[in-house]
């Protein structure tokens, strides 16, 4: 199950990251985004790509001692913080609930498996 969560994380973050970097206007409500907002979205995209890359490393080093707890802790913090941020300052105003639920569930799963691994 944990590998499935890591694969979901990688697909979500790399997909969202690449979209935010190259095509941020495809998201509903962001069709006319420009200036500082556009730069912020692209910066978020690069951060999402970095987090997706961490998931790839966790999958490749899955059986190496100590890798999984560190990756799960980091991903748990990341997804929990993104879920909390969605409450007050959603990245995409027209999509507040979906990212909140998705990041919240992935964060929760990471924390559960982190405590099992610890």
C-alpha positions in Angstrom: 0.0 0.0 0.0 2.8 2.4 0.8 4.3 2.0 -2.7 0.9 2.9 -4.2 0.8 6.1 -2.0 4.3 7.0 -3.2 3.4 6.4 -6.8 0.3 8.6 -6.4 2.4 11.3 -4.8 5.0 11.2 -7.6 2.3 11.4 -10.3 0.4 14.1 -8.5 3.5 16.3 -7.8 5.2 15.8 -11.1 2.0 16.3 -13.1 1.0 19.4 -11.1 4.5 20.7 -11.1 5.0 20.4 -14.8 1.6 22.0 -15.4 2.3 24.9 -13.1 5.7 25.5 -14.8 4.6 25.2 -18.4 0.8 25.7 -18.6 -0.5 27.4 -15.4 -3.4 29.0 -17.3 -5.1 25.6 -17.9 -6.3 25.6 -14.3 -9.9 27.0 -13.8 -9.7 30.6 -12.6 -6.1 31.1 -13.7 -6.7 31.8 -17.4 -5.7 35.4 -17.2 -2.9 35.1 -14.6 0.1 37.4 -15.2 3.0 39.1 -13.4 3.9 38.1 -9.8 1.1 35.6 -9.6 2.4 33.8 -12.7 5.9 33.8 -11.2 4.6 32.4 -7.9 2.7 29.6 -9.7 5.9 28.6 -11.6 7.9 28.7 -8.4 5.3 26.4 -6.8 5.6 24.2 -9.9 9.3 23.8 -9.4 8.8 23.0 -5.7 6.3 20.3 -6.6 8.7 18.8 -9.1 11.3 18.7 -6.3 8.9 16.9 -4.0 7.9 14.5 -6.8 11.6 13.7 -7.2 11.9 12.9 -3.5 9.1 10.4 -4.0 11.0 8.8 -6.9 14.1 8.4 -4.7 12.0 6.9 -2.0 10.7 4.3 -4.5 14.2 3.6 -5.9 15.7 3.2 -2.4 12.7 1.6 -0.9 14.6 -1.3 0.7 17.6 0.7 1.8 17.7 1.1 5.6 16.5 4.5 6.9 15.3 5.9 3.5 11.6 5.3 4.0 11.1 7.0 7.4 12.9 10.1 6.2 10.9 10.3 3.0 7.6 9.7 4.7 8.3 12.3 7.4 9.2 14.9 4.7 6.2 14.1 2.5 3.9 14.0 5.6 5.1 17.6 6.5 4.8 18.8 2.9 1.3 17.4 2.2 0.0 18.5 5.7 1.2 22.0 5.1 -0.3 22.2 1.7 -3.6 21.0 3.0 -3.5 23.6 5.8 -2.5 26.4 3.3 -5.6 25.5 1.2 -7.9 26.6 4.0 -6.8 30.2 4.0 -4.9 30.8 0.8 -5.8 28.3 -2.0 -3.3 28.3 -4.8 -6.2 28.0 -7.3 -9.2 29.9 -5.8 -11.8 27.9 -7.8 -10.3 24.6 -6.5 -10.1 24.9 -2.8 -11.6 21.6 -1.6 -10.1 19.1 -4.0 -6.4 19.9 -3.2 -7.3 20.1 0.5 -8.8 16.6 0.5 -6.1 15.1 -1.7 -3.1 16.6 0.1 -4.8 15.9 3.5 -5.3 12.2 2.7 -1.8 11.7 1.3 -0.3 13.6 4.3 -2.3 11.4 6.7 -1.2 8.2 5.0 2.4 9.3 5.1 2.1 10.0 8.8 0.4 6.6 9.5 3.1 4.7 7.6 5.8 6.9 9.1 4.8 5.9 12.6 4.6 2.2 11.6 8.1 2.4 10.2 9.6 4.2 13.1 
